Amino acid sequence: MIFATSDIHGYPLDSFLRLLEKAGFSASDRLYVIGDVIDRNGDGGVAMLRWMMRRENVTLIKGNHEIMMLDCGFLFDEDADLLNLRDLSPEQERCLLRWHRNGCLVTVENLVKLKGDDPDEFARLLDYVRSAPLYTELAVPGKRFLLVHGGLNGFSPEKTPDDYSTDDLVWTRPGAGERYREGMLVVLGHTPTQYYGERGRMFVTDTWIDIDTGAAGGGSPMLLRLDDLRAFYAD
């Protein structure tokens, strides 16, 4: 079976593992995490990333929060302890301000702690996030899927996913009436489904499904089983 989730945002790992158990997830199944593991809550998603990167059947797809973290990689350089905000370039200032506005402090705190406690593990975690794709296309019998964090800004049926910019893929918020390509269901997150009138439940259209059920704001993530489009929600 193939499962997808999105926008975990520091949700407790033990609670997420209970959700996987509820869905019957096993080592023979595959899980795609469609971005935004980090920031806002708990330990900032560091424990979740460490759990994910040790499992061959779990795949991370970058979200806008992972992109912001990578853009602020200068915070974790060798000389970061001596970093003076007055020494930042205008571009670094812009990146740091944007990440700060999006709830980075708890993630930075726990990444700095990890770097101090286990530099090798910290380096592996950054490499894991850097190597994550921006989207994944896959198929199950009778269905084709595109998994992408935000959507397809400026959608055209003539475009392939590679024709979109990173921002197009991770920062887009489709309108409820947006339609994508026939014959391929887009599974995305980024926009909490409450904005479409479905608080805590997935939002379904004929060409895309939003599975961001509001963990960023204190709710819980969900799991979508792609084989039969069955949703699993936390208790």
C-alpha positions in Angstrom: 0.0 0.0 0.0 1.1 3.6 -0.7 0.3 6.3 1.8 0.8 10.1 1.8 0.8 12.8 4.5 1.7 16.4 4.6 2.4 19.4 6.8 3.4 17.6 10.0 5.0 20.8 11.5 6.6 19.3 14.6 3.6 17.0 15.4 4.9 14.6 18.1 6.6 11.5 16.6 4.9 9.1 19.0 1.5 10.4 18.0 2.3 10.1 14.3 3.5 6.5 14.8 0.1 5.8 16.4 -1.6 7.2 13.3 0.5 4.9 11.1 -0.4 1.9 13.3 -4.1 2.9 13.0 -3.8 2.8 9.3 -2.1 -0.6 9.3 1.2 0.8 7.9 3.9 -1.8 7.7 7.5 -2.3 6.4 6.1 -3.5 3.1 4.2 -0.3 2.5 5.5 3.1 1.3 4.9 6.6 2.8 5.4 9.9 1.1 5.7 13.0 3.3 4.7 15.9 1.0 6.7 18.6 2.7 6.7 20.8 5.8 7.9 18.3 8.4 9.5 21.2 10.3 8.8 24.4 12.2 6.1 25.8 14.4 5.5 23.1 17.1 7.1 20.6 19.3 10.8 19.9 18.5 10.4 21.6 15.1 10.2 18.2 13.3 13.8 17.2 14.0 12.9 13.8 15.6 10.5 13.1 12.7 13.2 13.8 10.1 15.6 11.6 11.9 13.0 8.8 11.9 12.2 9.3 8.2 15.8 9.3 7.0 16.4 5.8 8.5 13.6 4.2 6.6 13.9 3.1 3.0 10.1 3.0 2.6 9.6 6.7 3.6 10.2 9.5 1.1 10.4 13.2 1.8 9.2 15.7 -0.8 10.4 19.2 0.0 7.9 21.8 1.1 8.4 25.6 1.4 9.6 25.2 5.0 12.4 22.8 4.0 13.3 25.2 1.2 13.5 28.1 3.8 15.7 25.9 6.1 18.1 25.2 3.3 18.2 28.8 2.2 19.3 29.7 5.8 22.0 27.0 5.8 24.5 29.8 6.7 23.1 29.6 10.3 24.8 26.2 10.6 28.1 26.9 9.0 31.4 26.3 10.8 31.5 30.0 11.9 27.8 30.2 12.8 28.6 30.6 16.5 30.3 33.9 15.7 27.5 35.0 13.3 26.7 38.7 13.6 23.4 39.7 12.0 25.1 42.9 10.8 27.4 40.7 8.7 24.5 39.1 6.8 24.1 40.0 3.1 20.8 41.5 2.1 19.8 38.1 0.6 20.6 36.3 3.8 18.6 38.8 5.8 15.6 38.3 3.5 15.8 34.5 3.8 16.2 34.6 7.6 13.3 37.1 8.1 11.0 35.0 5.9 11.9 31.8 7.8 11.5 33.5 11.2 8.0 34.7 10.2 7.1 31.1 9.4 7.9 29.6 12.8 11.6 28.6 12.5 12.8 29.2 16.1 12.0 25.8 17.6 13.6 24.1 14.6 16.7 26.2 14.7 17.0 25.5 18.5 16.8 21.8 18.0 19.1 21.7 15.0 21.7 23.6 16.9 21.4 21.2 19.8 21.7 18.2 17.4 24.8 19.7 15.8 26.4 20.1 19.2 25.5 16.6 20.4 26.0 14.6 17.2 27.6 16.6 14.3 27.6 13.6 12.0 23.9 13.0 12.5 23.3 16.7 11.9 25.2 16.5 8.6 23.2 13.5 7.5 20.0 15.2 8.3 20.9 18.3 6.2 22.0 16.0 3.3 18.7 14.1 3.5 16.7 17.3 3.2 18.9 18.6 0.4 18.5 15.4 -1.6 14.7 15.3 -1.3 12.8 15.9 -4.6 10.3 18.7 -5.2 7.7 16.3 -6.6 7.0 12.6 -7.3 4.9 11.0 -10.0 3.6 7.5 -9.3 0.9 5.0 -10.2 -1.3 2.4 -8.5 -3.6 0.2 -10.5 -6.1 2.4 -12.3 -4.7 5.7 -10.9 -1.9 8.1 -11.6 -0.7 10.7 -9.1 1.5 13.7 -8.8 2.6 14.4 -5.2 3.8 18.1 -4.8 3.7 20.3 -1.8 1.8 23.4 -2.9 0.4 22.8 -6.4 1.2 24.0 -9.9 1.2 27.7 -10.2 0.3 28.9 -13.7 -0.9 25.4 -14.7 -0.9 24.4 -18.3 -1.6 20.9 -19.6 1.4 21.4 -22.0 3.8 21.8 -19.1 5.7 19.0 -17.3 6.5 19.3 -13.5 10.0 20.2 -14.5 8.7 23.3 -16.3 7.6 24.9 -13.0 9.9 26.8 -10.7 10.5 25.8 -7.1 8.3 28.6 -5.9 5.5 27.5 -8.3 5.6 24.0 -6.7 6.0 24.8 -3.0 4.3 28.2 -2.4 1.2 27.9 -4.5 -2.3 27.9 -3.0 -4.8 26.7 -5.6 -8.3 28.2 -5.5 -11.1 25.8 -4.8 -12.1 25.8 -8.5 -8.6 25.2 -9.9 -8.4 22.3 -12.2 -5.3 20.3 -13.1 -4.6 17.7 -15.7 -7.2 15.1 -16.5 -6.2 11.5 -15.7 -3.7 12.5 -13.0 -4.7 13.3 -9.5 -2.5 15.9 -7.7 -2.0 15.3 -4.0 -0.8 18.4 -2.2 -0.7 20.2 1.2 0.5 23.7 2.1 -2.9 25.2 2.4 -4.9 24.1 5.5 -8.1 22.5 4.3 -10.1 24.8 6.7 -9.6 27.5 4.0 -11.8 25.3 1.8 -14.4 24.8 4.5 -13.1 21.3 5.6 -11.5 21.8 9.0 -9.5 18.8 10.0 -10.6 16.8 6.9 -9.1 16.5 3.4 -10.5 18.6 0.6 -11.2 16.7 -2.6 -11.8 18.0 -6.1 -11.9 16.0 -9.4 -8.2 16.8 -10.2 -6.5 17.4 -6.8 -6.7 16.6 -3.1 -5.5 18.7 -0.3 -4.3 16.7 2.8 -3.0 19.5 5.0 -5.4 19.1 7.9 -4.0 21.8 10.1 -1.1 20.4 12.3 0.6 23.8 11.9 -2.2 25.4 14.0 -2.3 22.7 16.6 -4.4 20.1 14.8 -3.3 16.7 13.5 -1.9 15.4 10.2 -3.8 12.7 8.3 -2.8 9.8 6.1 -4.2 9.2 2.6 -4.0 5.7 1.2 -3.6 6.2 -2.5 -4.6 2.7 -3.5 -8.2 3.3 -2.6 -8.2 7.0 -1.5 -9.1 6.1 2.1 -8.4 8.8 4.7 -7.1 8.0 8.1 -7.3 10.7 10.9 -5.8 10.9 14.3 -8.1 10.1 17.2 
